[in-house]
Amino acid sequence: MASHDTDFVSLPLLTVSEAAKYLGVGRKIVYQLLEFGEIRAVKRRGAVLIEKGSVDSFRSSGKLT
């Protein structure tokens, strides 16, 4: 999972559950996408937060059908 300093993160951020709902998949798939570098996230106070811009890019790529 990619991790960045929060000063360089594009906002807004989504929780894993929000990203899963937005993509129409389960939380496990979101974690797999993170693992494979398809989407980006940061950890803030122990929570994994997904960069919405990376989710939008992934959605528009057509990789998830």
JOSUL-V194146 format. One line per field, one symbol per residue. burial: 1 if it has 16 or more other C-alpha atoms within 10 Angstrom, else 0. A space follows every 10 residues. Layout:
burial->???
This chain:
burial->1000000010 0011111111 0010001001 1011000111 1100000111 1111100100 00000
